[in-house]
């Protein structure tokens, strides 16, 4: 049975459909949610951001990081409101679906899925880089590391969400210890002159502060994002939270505050202790910075290298959770093949965990290019940010009486700032890596074609993200 609208066809499904697609409710309070938010991102403190030094120099990356920190802070306030008002597993897709319709919702969900499916592959390459730097297992190729990451950590997620989130929090705490030890070791080595040791080129505006000019600042935006990329995934845990209307805002805002502190510490003391030119293109910049600044092979470098793996593992582990929940929600609602959202006895969406994991492993093993994979993930992320902030603004205007347990400070002005900066970041991705932008655009086109020719005619009316639309349509027909 189906009900047609001017754009989509809603299909009614039996009771057993949703019974086969249930997540474990009440598994996370606000502390676990905050830990999840930090875990998503903490690998970005250990590796990835430093490539921005090669694009914009220290000053260019500083400007880029400040701009992206502003964007993420404003966006987090907006998402805190949306997550408390619309607490569904679809998160960004659910928010945009309500504000922008099925096409806008699917486009947002696709962008988020690209981000979260690709980011673990990038992180896996960094884990491989750290392990090779330690000389562990006598590896001459990193693909066994990639495979082990996906098999082990997907396996833990299959066991149960509560156990996975608690383990995520524990691993994240270990990673935080490594960052604190790193900063303590680097403070005495800090020299402001080391920040500016990259020789300026002849680009417009180039000087000692921004050695690659204004274009370098724009290019560095992508890597400023890496300090915060994926914190917006906290609302994906809405249907597994104890009290999402109260805990979601507390969790995501707390996570953002912690990430701001660590971004500032890494940017200043890594480059200021070892030199921007030294770490600009390293896959394991923190241990390299310690060895350069302290000389030789100090124990603290090995400590940060070994324990720093926890940061990479924490982000890998948690983003696997994120991609599975976004895929689960899109599949449950019929936007993607429905079989992908079926959950097992432990209430985990096993195919939504395994299928993107297999794709991610192949991408990591074939490309072995963390920078390329980062740029693909960032492109997807920035597109989703534009759409989610637009959704916040539209809902504030169109549904002023929507129950909002938390309200964004500054309202649409705050999310408007995030929107403008997100559009700027989308543009920046084309300057950094045209190949990555083209790959991401091709993925979008394939997904949108699937939606237009097939899935929009097979949506599930009783999916939580779709129920309000089905109800509104029925009321409209009655009137």
ABEGO torsion letter per residue (X at the ends): XBBBBAABBBBBBBAAAAAABBBBBGABBAAAAAAAAAAAAAAAAABGAAAAAAAAEAAAAAAAAAAAAAAAAAAAAAAAAAAAABBBAAEAAAAAAAAAEAAAAAAAAAAAAAAAAAAAAAAAAAAAAAAAAAGBGGBABAAAAAAAAAAAAAAAAAAEAAAAAAAAAAAAAAAAAAAAAAAAAAAAABBAAAAAABBBBABBGBBAABAAEAAAAAAAAAAAAAAABGAAAAAAAAAABABAAAAAAAAAAAAAAAAAAAAAAAAAAAAAAAEAAAAAABABAAAAAAAAAAEEBBAAAAAAAAAAAAAAAAAAAAAAAAAAAAAAAAAAAGABBAAAABBBAAGBBAAAAAAAAAAAAAAAAAAGBAAAAAAAAAAAAAAAAAAAAAAAAAAAAABAABBBABBBBGEAAAAAAAAAAAAAAAAAAAAABAAAAAAAAAAAAAAAAAAAAAAAAABBAABAAAAAAAAAAAAAAAX
